[in-house]
Amino acid sequence: MYETIILNVENRVATITLNRPKSGNAFIPKSYEEIRQALDTCAQNDEVGSIVLTGAGKHFSAGGDIQRFKRLIETKEYLIKGSILEAGKMALAVRRCPKPVIAMINGAAAGAGAGLALACDFRIMEPKSKLAMSFINMGLSGDTCTMFSCLRLLGTAKAMELMMTGDLITGEEALQIGLATILTKQDQLEQETYAYAQKMANRPLYAIARQKEILLEFFYSNMDVYTKREAECMVECSHTADFEEAVNAFLEKRPPQFIGK
């Protein structure tokens, strides 16, 4: 049914697994649509009480597909607003889901992968897990409502620090600053995540749905408007020399030399 994800339901817990492990579960346009579809399916399924989002293989998600970025630069197509909007709609679909959504962050969640994790209600990490708002390292401003979610979780000062530096955040650091809900012991990520997901699946879900509804209405009400502006900024950034340099430097395994244009 799906090309880029796997959806499985067991014991009232649905698992949506990003399933492009050879590319570090980097997103392609199809990914955004399928994740939204899976969330909608879970929302309507009375046998689902909670949802776990994770990645196949070593990593949650590397974010954008750099090979795809290279092709866009070579063909002078660059990023298009519609595709960026789809990433924002995916994050918004997580926030709109009436059931608890838990990010099980195996390995790294970078760029749009971090954005997806931050849109979730809970984030469970282990010491070797990593988060990175790494758009800036590619000469990009950010998508997937990453800055919006980060600001809601941390406040302006810390959110801008993480967005502007693109630095890696370890599991321990994420717990300290409030991005991680639970930090498990090493190699117990799956066990502890599903124990937590089972607990949430058996909570009064009607009341939880109302809580999420109120949260969306009063604290995330302008999230859809935000997605439009972030898409415009991403498109503009994709036409810059810095973006092209970042893509080439990544593929050539060397530090980028930015010029601010």
C-alpha positions as CSV (number, residue, x, y, z in Angstrom):
1,M,0.0,0.0,0.0
2,Y,2.8,2.4,0.9
3,E,6.1,3.0,-0.9
4,T,8.1,5.0,1.6
5,I,6.7,3.9,5.0
6,I,5.4,0.8,6.8
7,L,2.3,0.9,8.9
8,N,1.7,-1.8,11.5
9,V,-0.8,-2.0,14.4
10,E,-0.3,-4.3,17.4
11,N,-1.8,-4.2,20.8
12,R,-3.5,-0.8,20.2
13,V,-0.2,0.8,19.2
14,A,0.3,1.8,15.6
15,T,3.9,2.1,14.3
16,I,4.6,4.3,11.3
17,T,8.2,3.4,10.1
18,L,10.0,5.6,7.6
19,N,11.3,3.0,5.2
20,R,14.1,4.4,3.0
21,P,17.0,3.1,5.1
22,K,19.6,3.2,2.3
23,S,19.2,7.0,2.2
24,G,19.0,7.4,6.0
25,N,15.2,7.7,5.6
26,A,15.6,11.0,3.8
27,F,12.3,12.4,2.7
28,I,11.0,12.5,-0.9
29,P,7.7,14.2,-1.8
30,K,5.8,10.9,-1.6
31,S,6.9,10.5,2.0
32,Y,4.9,13.5,3.2
33,E,1.7,12.3,1.6
34,E,2.0,8.8,2.9
35,I,2.8,9.9,6.4
36,R,-0.3,12.1,6.4
37,Q,-2.4,9.2,5.0
38,A,-1.1,6.8,7.7
39,L,-1.9,9.3,10.5
40,D,-5.4,9.8,9.1
41,T,-5.9,6.0,9.0
42,C,-4.7,5.7,12.6
43,A,-7.0,8.5,13.7
44,Q,-10.0,6.8,12.3
45,N,-9.1,3.3,13.5
46,D,-10.7,2.5,16.9
47,E,-8.2,-0.2,17.4
48,V,-5.4,2.3,17.6
49,G,-4.8,4.1,20.9
50,S,-1.4,5.7,20.2
51,I,1.1,6.1,17.4
52,V,4.9,5.6,17.3
53,L,6.9,7.3,14.5
54,T,10.3,5.8,13.9
55,G,12.8,5.0,11.1
56,A,14.0,1.7,9.6
57,G,17.7,0.9,10.0
58,K,20.2,3.1,11.8
59,H,18.4,6.5,11.7
60,F,15.1,8.2,12.3
61,S,15.5,10.4,9.3
62,A,18.4,12.4,7.7
63,G,15.9,15.0,6.5
64,G,16.2,16.2,2.9
65,D,17.6,14.0,0.1
66,I,20.9,15.6,-0.8
67,Q,21.2,13.6,-4.0
68,R,17.8,15.0,-5.0
69,F,19.0,18.5,-4.1
70,K,22.0,18.0,-6.5
71,R,19.7,17.0,-9.3
72,L,17.6,20.1,-8.8
73,I,20.6,22.4,-8.9
74,E,21.9,20.7,-12.1
75,T,18.6,21.1,-13.8
76,K,18.1,24.7,-12.5
77,E,14.7,23.6,-11.0
78,Y,15.6,24.3,-7.4
79,L,13.1,23.8,-4.6
80,I,9.4,24.5,-5.3
81,K,6.9,26.0,-2.9
82,G,4.4,23.1,-3.3
83,S,6.9,20.5,-2.2
84,I,8.0,22.5,0.9
85,L,4.3,23.1,1.8
86,E,3.8,19.3,1.8
87,A,6.5,19.0,4.5
88,G,4.7,21.6,6.6
89,K,1.4,19.8,6.1
90,M,3.0,16.6,7.4
91,A,4.0,18.3,10.6
92,L,0.6,19.9,10.9
93,A,-1.0,16.5,10.4
94,V,0.9,15.2,13.4
95,R,-0.3,18.1,15.5
96,R,-3.9,17.6,14.3
97,C,-3.9,13.9,15.0
98,P,-6.3,13.4,18.0
99,K,-4.3,10.5,19.4
100,P,-0.9,10.6,21.2
101,V,2.0,10.6,18.7
102,I,5.4,9.5,20.0
103,A,8.7,9.9,18.1
104,M,11.0,7.0,18.8
105,I,14.3,8.6,17.8
106,N,16.8,5.9,16.7
107,G,20.1,7.3,15.5
108,A,19.8,10.8,14.1
109,A,16.8,13.0,13.3
110,A,18.1,15.9,11.2
111,G,16.6,18.7,9.3
112,A,13.0,17.7,8.3
113,G,13.5,14.6,10.4
114,A,14.0,16.8,13.4
115,G,10.9,18.8,12.3
116,L,8.8,15.7,12.2
117,A,10.0,14.6,15.7
118,L,9.4,18.0,17.2
119,A,5.8,18.0,15.9
120,C,5.1,14.9,17.9
121,D,3.6,15.0,21.4
122,F,6.5,13.0,22.9
123,R,10.1,12.3,21.9
124,I,11.9,9.2,23.4
125,M,15.6,9.0,22.9
126,E,18.6,7.0,24.0
127,P,22.1,8.4,24.7
128,K,23.3,7.8,21.1
129,S,20.2,9.4,19.6
130,K,20.8,12.9,18.0
131,L,18.7,15.8,17.0
132,A,19.9,18.5,14.6
133,M,18.1,21.5,13.1
134,S,20.7,21.2,10.3
135,F,19.0,23.3,7.6
136,I,21.4,26.1,8.1
137,N,24.4,23.8,7.3
138,M,22.8,23.5,3.8
139,G,22.3,27.2,3.4
140,L,18.6,26.8,4.0
141,S,16.2,28.6,6.4
142,G,14.2,25.5,7.4
143,D,10.9,23.7,6.7
144,T,8.6,21.1,8.3
145,C,7.6,23.7,10.9
146,T,10.9,23.0,12.7
147,M,11.5,26.5,13.9
148,F,7.9,26.9,14.8
149,S,7.8,23.7,16.9
150,C,11.2,24.4,18.4
151,L,10.1,27.8,19.6
152,R,6.9,26.4,21.1
153,L,8.9,23.8,23.0
154,L,11.9,25.9,24.1
155,G,11.3,29.6,23.6
156,T,12.8,32.1,21.2
157,A,16.4,32.3,22.5
158,K,17.2,28.5,22.6
159,A,15.2,27.9,19.4
160,M,17.2,30.4,17.4
161,E,20.4,29.1,18.8
162,L,19.7,25.6,17.6
163,M,18.3,26.8,14.2
164,M,21.2,29.2,13.5
165,T,24.0,26.8,14.6
166,G,22.6,23.5,13.3
167,D,24.6,21.8,16.1
168,L,24.0,18.2,17.0
169,I,22.0,17.6,20.3
170,T,22.7,14.4,22.1
171,G,20.0,12.4,23.9
172,E,21.3,13.7,27.3
173,E,21.3,17.3,26.1
174,A,17.8,16.9,24.6
175,L,16.5,15.7,28.0
176,Q,18.2,18.6,29.8
177,I,16.6,21.3,27.7
178,G,13.2,19.7,27.4
179,L,13.2,18.3,23.9
180,A,13.3,14.6,25.0
181,T,10.4,13.3,27.1
182,I,12.3,10.2,28.2
183,L,16.0,9.2,27.8
184,T,16.2,5.4,27.9
185,K,19.3,3.4,28.8
186,Q,21.4,2.4,25.8
187,D,19.8,-0.3,23.6
188,Q,16.5,-0.1,25.5
189,L,14.9,2.5,23.2
190,E,12.3,0.2,21.6
191,Q,11.4,-1.6,24.9
192,E,10.8,1.6,26.8
193,T,9.1,3.4,23.9
194,Y,6.5,0.7,23.4
195,A,5.9,0.5,27.2
196,Y,5.1,4.2,27.1
197,A,3.0,3.9,23.9
198,Q,1.0,1.1,25.6
199,K,0.4,3.3,28.6
200,M,-0.8,6.2,26.4
201,A,-3.0,3.9,24.3
202,N,-5.0,3.0,27.4
203,R,-5.5,6.6,28.6
204,P,-9.0,8.3,28.2
205,L,-8.5,9.1,24.5
206,Y,-11.6,11.3,24.2
207,A,-10.2,13.7,26.8
208,I,-6.7,13.6,25.2
209,A,-8.3,14.5,21.8
210,R,-9.9,17.5,23.4
211,Q,-6.6,18.5,25.0
212,K,-4.9,18.4,21.7
213,E,-7.7,20.3,20.1
214,I,-7.4,23.1,22.6
215,L,-3.6,23.2,22.2
216,L,-3.9,23.4,18.5
217,E,-6.6,26.1,18.6
218,F,-4.8,28.4,21.1
219,F,-1.1,27.7,20.8
220,Y,-0.7,26.4,17.2
221,S,-3.5,28.2,15.5
222,N,-1.2,30.0,13.0
223,M,0.9,27.0,12.2
224,D,-0.7,26.6,8.7
225,V,0.0,30.2,7.9
226,Y,3.6,29.7,9.1
227,T,4.0,26.8,6.6
228,K,3.4,29.2,3.7
229,R,6.0,31.7,4.8
230,E,8.6,29.1,5.5
231,A,8.1,27.6,2.1
232,E,8.7,30.9,0.4
233,C,11.9,31.4,2.4
234,M,13.1,27.9,1.5
235,V,12.5,28.4,-2.2
236,E,14.5,31.7,-2.1
237,C,17.4,30.0,-0.2
238,S,17.5,27.2,-2.8
239,H,18.5,29.7,-5.5
240,T,21.6,30.9,-3.6
241,A,25.2,30.2,-4.2
242,D,25.4,29.0,-0.5
243,F,22.9,26.3,-1.1
244,E,24.8,25.0,-4.1
245,E,28.1,25.1,-2.3
246,A,26.6,23.3,0.7
247,V,25.2,20.5,-1.5
248,N,28.5,20.1,-3.4
249,A,30.6,20.2,-0.2
250,F,28.4,17.5,1.4
251,L,28.7,15.2,-1.5
252,E,32.5,15.9,-1.8
253,K,32.9,15.3,1.9
254,R,34.6,18.7,2.6
255,P,33.7,21.8,4.7
256,P,31.5,24.3,2.8
257,Q,32.8,27.8,2.1
258,F,29.8,30.1,2.4
259,I,29.7,33.7,1.0
260,G,26.3,34.8,2.3
261,K,24.7,35.0,-1.2
